[in-house]
Structures are given as C-alpha cells and as structure tokens.
Amino acid sequence: MSPGSPALHGPAAGPDAKATAVGTAQVEIREVSKSFGGVQAVSGVSFDVAKGEIVSVIGPNGAGKTTLLNCISGVFHPERGRIVLEGEDVTHLRPPQIAARGVARTFQNIALFRGMTVIDNLMLGRHLHMRNGVLRSMLYWGAGQREEVAHRKVVEDIVDFLEIEAIRKRPVGSLPYGLQKRVELGRALALHPKVLLLDEPMGGMNIEEKEDMARFILDVSDEWGTTIILIEHDMGVVMDISRRVVVLDLGQKIAEGTPTEVKANPLVVKAYLGTKAT
C-alpha cells in the first residue's frame, strides 16, 4: 500500500513502519501544575519522553497520575507549565487538536460502544483520517465506499496484530473484560499514533491477560516505533516493560530513572513500594 493511500494518511505509518530510533525528546513536560479547588493534583512536574520510549508513571492512588495524563491529552489545561509535542507547545489545545497531532489514549474505565461490533469500534478510531466522515464511509456512499475499504484494511491489520480475529464481529458488550481492554487498545492504535497514552491498561485483568497486554505494548513500541506513556499499578509489569519510570506522590515528582534505580530509591520505597525489594 502506497504512503499516499487514504489508509495511511495520518501521523504514523503503523505496524509495518520501522521503529523510530530512541533519543530525541518527543514529549516535554515542563513544570506542569493543575489544581481542583484547594487540592493541588499536580505540582511542578517535569520530565521528557524520547521517541520510541516506554515511560511508566507510577505512584499511590491520588498521586496525580491520571490528572497528568489528562493534561497531556488536552482534557485538562494546567494553570502553570507547558506541554510540548515535537517542539510545538500544545498546552492549551483541545483533545481533538491533540489527537490530530498523533496522540491517542485509553482510559481507566473502558470507553467503547458496547452495542457495536469490535470491527466497528476500531473503525471509529480511524475518524481523523476519513475525508468523507465515519457515517458516509460505513454506509458505502460514492467516494466513501472506496475510502471505507482502505480504512477497513488498516483495521483488519490491527485485528490480526492483536489476535482478535475470532471476535471481530461480536458486540463489544458481550466480551470478557480483558478482551474489551484489548479492543480499546486497538481503537487507539487505529489512529496510528505517534504517542500512545495508556491509563492502567492491565487494570482488572488476570495474570494471563496481563502477560498478553504487556506483549502487545512491547510489540507496539518495537514494531511501530510508538512512544508510550503508561500508568500502571502492577509493578512487575512496570519493571519488565519500561525504559524509564517517573514516580509521583501527592502531585509531585519524587523520583525518575530506570526501573532498577527507581525500585531502589528510598523515597519510592517509603511512598509507594512499602518494603525494599531485594
């Protein structure tokens, strides 16, 4: 498929693209602060995420992790600080504008259309790349028919990638929780994002489902070259798949480093891990 075809319009080329070399800062968080009433949810947080990195943000409940992700994705706007994406200040852009620049996300609580099939939920993730709109494309009208075929090929590739061929025509609401989480990842991938924000992608999963999700996240990073910012409470997963870890506590960054460095940091042990790992 040529780069100019409708299916590949957008920020990134998808799973057939070569991985981007890790190095250049793609996301820059600069002294970001956000409060709600008298509660300071995020206070002066700064860190960079390089192209192709998997960076996990961890911390106790109420540490400000999801608030920070909401600031990056445009759901919230910080009172102070800046968020820079590939050199562009995107601090005050709205979520659709952030998405148009190649940032996709998943949520703690699954945000899928339960009455629609898996394949149709994934097609909705292509909306930014559809010249004729989702409805016209899916109804096979004129140019929309040709565009729908091209976009459906992209979605079918994602179905294969996530190993969900057997459930592609089932309503999402009929699926087990772990498979719904996988479908939500697929819908985010349908955007072909440069940056993927994952908010507790393993939450509520059993061990086997977590292992599968961790494998998919690593494959997205390795095969697509996608930059990933991840919130996750399962420390085993965090330590296994992250290149770097950022630790928040009471809205402030208390540590940053490799998984090994963070695991041994006394501040992290006291605030979050509870006992020093050996």
NUGU-572801 format. One record per residue (C-alpha): residue number from 0; residue in three letters; z, y, x. Coordinates in steps of 0.5 Angstrom, whole numbers, plus 500, padded with zeros to 3 digits. Example, Ala and Ser with C-alpha at 12.3 -4.5 7.8 and 13.67 -1.06 7.14 Angstrom:
BEGIN
+-----+------+-----+-----+-----+
| seq | type |   Z |   Y |   X |
+-----+------+-----+-----+-----+
|   0 |  ALA | 516 | 491 | 525 |
|   1 |  SER | 514 | 498 | 527 |
+-----+------+-----+-----+-----+
***
This chain:
BEGIN
+-----+------+-----+-----+-----+
| seq | type |   Z |   Y |   X |
+-----+------+-----+-----+-----+
|   0 |  MET | 500 | 500 | 500 |
|   1 |  SER | 498 | 507 | 503 |
|   2 |  PRO | 503 | 512 | 504 |
|   3 |  GLY | 500 | 517 | 499 |
|   4 |  SER | 500 | 512 | 493 |
|   5 |  PRO | 505 | 514 | 488 |
|   6 |  ALA | 510 | 508 | 489 |
|   7 |  LEU | 511 | 511 | 496 |
|   8 |  HIS | 512 | 518 | 494 |
|   9 |  GLY | 519 | 521 | 496 |
|  10 |  PRO | 524 | 522 | 502 |
|  11 |  ALA | 523 | 515 | 505 |
|  12 |  ALA | 519 | 509 | 505 |
|  13 |  GLY | 523 | 504 | 503 |
|  14 |  PRO | 525 | 497 | 506 |
|  15 |  ASP | 518 | 496 | 509 |
|  16 |  ALA | 519 | 502 | 514 |
|  17 |  LYS | 522 | 501 | 521 |
|  18 |  ALA | 529 | 503 | 522 |
|  19 |  THR | 531 | 510 | 524 |
|  20 |  ALA | 534 | 511 | 531 |
|  21 |  VAL | 541 | 513 | 530 |
|  22 |  GLY | 543 | 519 | 534 |
|  23 |  THR | 541 | 526 | 530 |
|  24 |  ALA | 546 | 529 | 525 |
|  25 |  GLN | 543 | 528 | 518 |
|  26 |  VAL | 549 | 530 | 514 |
|  27 |  GLU | 554 | 535 | 517 |
|  28 |  ILE | 561 | 536 | 513 |
|  29 |  ARG | 564 | 543 | 515 |
|  30 |  GLU | 571 | 545 | 513 |
|  31 |  VAL | 570 | 543 | 506 |
|  32 |  SER | 575 | 544 | 501 |
|  33 |  LYS | 576 | 543 | 494 |
|  34 |  SER | 582 | 544 | 489 |
|  35 |  PHE | 583 | 543 | 482 |
|  36 |  GLY | 588 | 548 | 479 |
|  37 |  GLY | 594 | 548 | 484 |
|  38 |  VAL | 592 | 541 | 487 |
|  39 |  GLN | 588 | 541 | 494 |
|  40 |  ALA | 584 | 535 | 493 |
|  41 |  VAL | 580 | 536 | 500 |
|  42 |  SER | 582 | 541 | 505 |
|  43 |  GLY | 578 | 543 | 511 |
|  44 |  VAL | 575 | 536 | 512 |
|  45 |  SER | 569 | 536 | 518 |
|  46 |  PHE | 565 | 530 | 520 |
|  47 |  ASP | 558 | 529 | 522 |
|  48 |  VAL | 554 | 523 | 520 |
|  49 |  ALA | 548 | 521 | 524 |
|  50 |  LYS | 541 | 518 | 522 |
|  51 |  GLY | 542 | 511 | 521 |
|  52 |  GLU | 549 | 510 | 521 |
|  53 |  ILE | 554 | 507 | 516 |
|  54 |  VAL | 560 | 511 | 516 |
|  55 |  SER | 566 | 509 | 511 |
|  56 |  VAL | 571 | 514 | 508 |
|  57 |  ILE | 578 | 511 | 507 |
|  58 |  GLY | 585 | 513 | 505 |
|  59 |  PRO | 590 | 512 | 500 |
|  60 |  ASN | 589 | 513 | 492 |
|  61 |  GLY | 589 | 520 | 491 |
|  62 |  ALA | 587 | 522 | 499 |
|  63 |  GLY | 580 | 526 | 496 |
|  64 |  LYS | 575 | 521 | 498 |
|  65 |  THR | 571 | 521 | 491 |
|  66 |  THR | 572 | 528 | 491 |
|  67 |  LEU | 569 | 529 | 498 |
|  68 |  LEU | 563 | 524 | 495 |
|  69 |  ASN | 562 | 529 | 489 |
|  70 |  CYS | 562 | 535 | 494 |
|  71 |  ILE | 556 | 532 | 498 |
|  72 |  SER | 552 | 530 | 492 |
|  73 |  GLY | 553 | 536 | 488 |
|  74 |  VAL | 557 | 534 | 482 |
|  75 |  PHE | 563 | 539 | 485 |
|  76 |  HIS | 562 | 545 | 489 |
|  77 |  PRO | 567 | 546 | 495 |
|  78 |  GLU | 571 | 553 | 495 |
|  79 |  ARG | 570 | 553 | 502 |
|  80 |  GLY | 566 | 550 | 508 |
|  81 |  ARG | 559 | 548 | 508 |
|  82 |  ILE | 555 | 541 | 507 |
|  83 |  VAL | 548 | 541 | 511 |
|  84 |  LEU | 543 | 536 | 510 |
|  85 |  GLU | 538 | 535 | 515 |
|  86 |  GLY | 539 | 542 | 517 |
|  87 |  GLU | 539 | 545 | 510 |
|  88 |  ASP | 545 | 548 | 507 |
|  89 |  VAL | 546 | 544 | 500 |
|  90 |  THR | 553 | 546 | 499 |
|  91 |  HIS | 551 | 550 | 492 |
|  92 |  LEU | 546 | 545 | 490 |
|  93 |  ARG | 546 | 541 | 483 |
|  94 |  PRO | 546 | 534 | 483 |
|  95 |  PRO | 538 | 533 | 481 |
|  96 |  GLN | 537 | 538 | 487 |
|  97 |  ILE | 541 | 534 | 492 |
|  98 |  ALA | 537 | 527 | 489 |
|  99 |  ALA | 530 | 531 | 490 |
| 100 |  ARG | 532 | 531 | 498 |
| 101 |  GLY | 533 | 524 | 498 |
| 102 |  VAL | 541 | 523 | 497 |
| 103 |  ALA | 543 | 517 | 492 |
| 104 |  ARG | 549 | 515 | 490 |
| 105 |  THR | 553 | 509 | 486 |
| 106 |  PHE | 560 | 510 | 482 |
| 107 |  GLN | 567 | 507 | 482 |
| 108 |  ASN | 565 | 506 | 474 |
| 109 |  ILE | 558 | 503 | 473 |
| 110 |  ALA | 553 | 508 | 470 |
| 111 |  LEU | 548 | 503 | 468 |
| 112 |  PHE | 545 | 503 | 461 |
| 113 |  ARG | 548 | 497 | 458 |
| 114 |  GLY | 543 | 495 | 453 |
| 115 |  MET | 537 | 496 | 457 |
| 116 |  THR | 534 | 490 | 462 |
| 117 |  VAL | 535 | 490 | 469 |
| 118 |  ILE | 528 | 492 | 471 |
| 119 |  ASP | 528 | 498 | 466 |
| 120 |  ASN | 535 | 501 | 469 |
| 121 |  LEU | 531 | 500 | 476 |
| 122 |  MET | 525 | 504 | 473 |
| 123 |  LEU | 530 | 510 | 471 |
| 124 |  GLY | 531 | 510 | 479 |
| 125 |  ARG | 524 | 512 | 480 |
| 126 |  HIS | 524 | 518 | 475 |
| 127 |  LEU | 524 | 523 | 481 |
| 128 |  HIS | 517 | 520 | 484 |
| 129 |  MET | 514 | 520 | 477 |
| 130 |  ARG | 509 | 525 | 476 |
| 131 |  ASN | 508 | 523 | 468 |
| 132 |  GLY | 515 | 522 | 467 |
| 133 |  VAL | 519 | 516 | 465 |
| 134 |  LEU | 517 | 515 | 458 |
| 135 |  ARG | 510 | 516 | 459 |
| 136 |  SER | 510 | 512 | 465 |
| 137 |  MET | 513 | 506 | 461 |
| 138 |  LEU | 509 | 507 | 455 |
| 139 |  TYR | 503 | 506 | 459 |
| 140 |  TRP | 499 | 512 | 457 |
| 141 |  GLY | 493 | 514 | 461 |
| 142 |  ALA | 495 | 516 | 468 |
| 143 |  GLY | 502 | 514 | 466 |
| 144 |  GLN | 499 | 507 | 466 |
| 145 |  ARG | 497 | 507 | 473 |
| 146 |  GLU | 503 | 510 | 475 |
| 147 |  GLU | 507 | 505 | 472 |
| 148 |  VAL | 504 | 499 | 475 |
| 149 |  ALA | 505 | 503 | 482 |
| 150 |  HIS | 512 | 504 | 481 |
| 151 |  ARG | 514 | 497 | 478 |
| 152 |  LYS | 511 | 494 | 484 |
| 153 |  VAL | 516 | 498 | 488 |
| 154 |  VAL | 522 | 496 | 483 |
| 155 |  GLU | 520 | 489 | 484 |
| 156 |  ASP | 520 | 489 | 491 |
| 157 |  ILE | 528 | 492 | 490 |
| 158 |  VAL | 529 | 486 | 485 |
| 159 |  ASP | 526 | 481 | 491 |
| 160 |  PHE | 531 | 485 | 496 |
| 161 |  LEU | 537 | 484 | 492 |
| 162 |  GLU | 536 | 477 | 490 |
| 163 |  ILE | 536 | 478 | 482 |
| 164 |  GLU | 529 | 475 | 480 |
| 165 |  ALA | 533 | 471 | 475 |
| 166 |  ILE | 536 | 476 | 471 |
| 167 |  ARG | 531 | 482 | 472 |
| 168 |  LYS | 529 | 481 | 464 |
| 169 |  ARG | 536 | 481 | 462 |
| 170 |  PRO | 540 | 486 | 459 |
| 171 |  VAL | 545 | 489 | 464 |
| 172 |  GLY | 551 | 489 | 459 |
| 173 |  SER | 550 | 481 | 459 |
| 174 |  LEU | 551 | 480 | 466 |
| 175 |  PRO | 557 | 479 | 470 |
| 176 |  TYR | 561 | 485 | 473 |
| 177 |  GLY | 559 | 483 | 480 |
| 178 |  LEU | 551 | 483 | 478 |
| 179 |  GLN | 552 | 489 | 475 |
| 180 |  LYS | 554 | 493 | 481 |
| 181 |  ARG | 548 | 490 | 485 |
| 182 |  VAL | 544 | 492 | 480 |
| 183 |  GLU | 547 | 499 | 480 |
| 184 |  LEU | 545 | 499 | 488 |
| 185 |  GLY | 538 | 497 | 486 |
| 186 |  ARG | 538 | 503 | 482 |
| 187 |  ALA | 540 | 508 | 487 |
| 188 |  LEU | 535 | 504 | 492 |
| 189 |  ALA | 529 | 505 | 487 |
| 190 |  LEU | 530 | 513 | 489 |
| 191 |  HIS | 528 | 511 | 496 |
| 192 |  PRO | 534 | 515 | 499 |
| 193 |  LYS | 535 | 518 | 506 |
| 194 |  VAL | 542 | 518 | 505 |
| 195 |  LEU | 546 | 513 | 500 |
| 196 |  LEU | 553 | 515 | 498 |
| 197 |  LEU | 557 | 508 | 495 |
| 198 |  ASP | 563 | 509 | 492 |
| 199 |  GLU | 567 | 503 | 492 |
| 200 |  PRO | 561 | 498 | 492 |
| 201 |  MET | 566 | 492 | 492 |
| 202 |  GLY | 571 | 494 | 487 |
| 203 |  GLY | 573 | 489 | 482 |
| 204 |  MET | 569 | 483 | 486 |
| 205 |  ASN | 571 | 476 | 488 |
| 206 |  ILE | 570 | 474 | 496 |
| 207 |  GLU | 563 | 471 | 495 |
| 208 |  GLU | 560 | 477 | 491 |
| 209 |  LYS | 563 | 482 | 497 |
| 210 |  GLU | 560 | 478 | 502 |
| 211 |  ASP | 553 | 479 | 498 |
| 212 |  MET | 554 | 486 | 497 |
| 213 |  ALA | 556 | 487 | 505 |
| 214 |  ARG | 550 | 483 | 507 |
| 215 |  PHE | 546 | 488 | 502 |
| 216 |  ILE | 549 | 494 | 505 |
| 217 |  LEU | 547 | 492 | 512 |
| 218 |  ASP | 540 | 490 | 511 |
| 219 |  VAL | 539 | 497 | 507 |
| 220 |  SER | 541 | 500 | 514 |
| 221 |  ASP | 538 | 495 | 519 |
| 222 |  GLU | 531 | 495 | 515 |
| 223 |  TRP | 530 | 501 | 511 |
| 224 |  GLY | 534 | 506 | 516 |
| 225 |  THR | 538 | 509 | 511 |
| 226 |  THR | 544 | 513 | 512 |
| 227 |  ILE | 550 | 510 | 509 |
| 228 |  ILE | 557 | 514 | 507 |
| 229 |  LEU | 561 | 509 | 504 |
| 230 |  ILE | 568 | 509 | 500 |
| 231 |  GLU | 572 | 502 | 500 |
| 232 |  HIS | 579 | 499 | 500 |
| 233 |  ASP | 577 | 493 | 503 |
| 234 |  MET | 579 | 494 | 510 |
| 235 |  GLY | 576 | 487 | 512 |
| 236 |  VAL | 569 | 490 | 509 |
| 237 |  VAL | 570 | 497 | 512 |
| 238 |  MET | 572 | 494 | 519 |
| 239 |  ASP | 566 | 489 | 519 |
| 240 |  ILE | 560 | 493 | 517 |
| 241 |  SER | 562 | 501 | 519 |
| 242 |  ARG | 560 | 504 | 525 |
| 243 |  ARG | 565 | 509 | 524 |
| 244 |  VAL | 571 | 510 | 520 |
| 245 |  VAL | 574 | 517 | 517 |
| 246 |  VAL | 581 | 517 | 514 |
| 247 |  LEU | 583 | 522 | 509 |
| 248 |  ASP | 590 | 523 | 507 |
| 249 |  LEU | 593 | 528 | 502 |
| 250 |  GLY | 586 | 531 | 502 |
| 251 |  GLN | 586 | 532 | 510 |
| 252 |  LYS | 582 | 528 | 515 |
| 253 |  ILE | 588 | 525 | 520 |
| 254 |  ALA | 583 | 520 | 524 |
| 255 |  GLU | 576 | 519 | 526 |
| 256 |  GLY | 573 | 514 | 530 |
| 257 |  THR | 570 | 506 | 531 |
| 258 |  PRO | 573 | 501 | 527 |
| 259 |  THR | 578 | 499 | 533 |
| 260 |  GLU | 580 | 506 | 534 |
| 261 |  VAL | 582 | 507 | 527 |
| 262 |  LYS | 585 | 501 | 526 |
| 263 |  ALA | 590 | 502 | 532 |
| 264 |  ASN | 591 | 509 | 530 |
| 265 |  PRO | 599 | 510 | 529 |
| 266 |  LEU | 597 | 516 | 524 |
| 267 |  VAL | 593 | 511 | 520 |
| 268 |  VAL | 598 | 505 | 520 |
| 269 |  LYS | 603 | 510 | 517 |
| 270 |  ALA | 599 | 513 | 512 |
| 271 |  TYR | 595 | 507 | 510 |
| 272 |  LEU | 595 | 500 | 513 |
| 273 |  GLY | 602 | 500 | 513 |
| 274 |  THR | 603 | 495 | 518 |
| 275 |  LYS | 600 | 495 | 525 |
| 276 |  ALA | 594 | 490 | 526 |
| 277 |  THR | 594 | 485 | 532 |
+-----+------+-----+-----+-----+
***
